Amino acid sequence: MKAFILKLYGKSDQFAFVDISRPTIKPDDILVRVHAVGLNPIDYMIPKGAFKPILKFQLPATVGSDVAGVVVEVGSQVTRFKPGDAIFASVFDSGTGTLAEFAVVPESAAAFKPDNLDFVEAASIPMVGLTSWQALKERADLKPGQKIFIPAGSGGIGTFAIQLAKYLGAHVGTTTSTANIDLVKRLGADDIVDYKKQEFEEVLQGYDVVLGTVRGDGIAKSLHILKPRSRVVSLVGPPDVAFARAREMNFLMKFIFGLLSRNIIRQAEKREVEYSFLFIHPDGRQLAEIGMLLEAGHIFPVIDKVFPFDQTREALAYLEEGRAKGKVVVKVK
């Protein structure tokens, strides 16, 4: 089968399409004929080597984590799926990849594809859906009537998280460019700051939750719009000691992450704000609940551009430019 492989860290020319054997599965895995793969920023960050100390990723390795396709084989212990089932999943941090003609998916990570979505639409959902779900419902415990700030509202995470927050009954603030104001309005955003004209920290106030999605000084600035006893859930770092403990890292990594997060945690504590770093974990049960919201029309996919499989390099480069409205998807079949 054909697969898109990363051979070495740190160099953009280390990607290659190669012919490899069709993968074998473990008793609790399913083998999926890949129809489409949703791309995420992590897919162009991993090759740079930024996550080497954290992820289960041994080179050479197939790139990609989101997938939608059809089950062609099931392991001996699989009970929820059978050959012919259409599924979608994230295999992030499982040691396998999805940018290939066939992909191995742990049964626990998969859910049935929503009937009202095609494979491209379904492939756009898993990572942004699970990240938003785990951040808003689990970590932030977002309640009806609370105010949440979700910057970069027209991006992959933003377009999903805004819709989920509105479904949960929250008041949503976001930032975007002038050209994307109508899009984030359609998604449900209440307070919209054109970042080319205004600084959000000078406009917004009285927020209960910030979802950190933008690198740089955005998280430190967001502390100024929060009420006391509020929360910042960061998807972009810095990682904290709690994250290192959860992944059972050694003392050195705990120490390093403690140093990296010390400054922002101190700033947050001064304003009575709780800071935490969130790293997505695949969860098929959560994805099934997200699928029900999609089938009911409470949330809809936002896709910027679809690339054919043989243009995967170009798709990753386009995503890295940071101008996509919603998701970038590679169509494999």
Secondary structure, DSSP 4 states (H G I P E B T S, - for coil): -EEEEE-STT-GGGEEEEE-PPPP--TTEEEEEEEEEEE-HHHHHGGGTTTTTTS---SSEE---EEEEEEEEE-TT--S--TT-EEEEE-TTTT---SBSEEEEEGGGEEEPPTTS-HHHHHTSHHHHHHHHIIIIIIS---TT-EEE-SSTTSHHHHHHHHHHHHTT-EEEEEE-GGGHHHHHHHT-SEEEETTT--GGGT---EEEEEE-S-SSHHHHHGGGEEEEEEEEESS----HHHHHHTT--HHHHHHHHHHHHHHHHHHHHTTEEEEE------HHHHHHHHHHHHTTSS---EEEEEEGGGHHHHHHHHHTT--SSEEEEE--
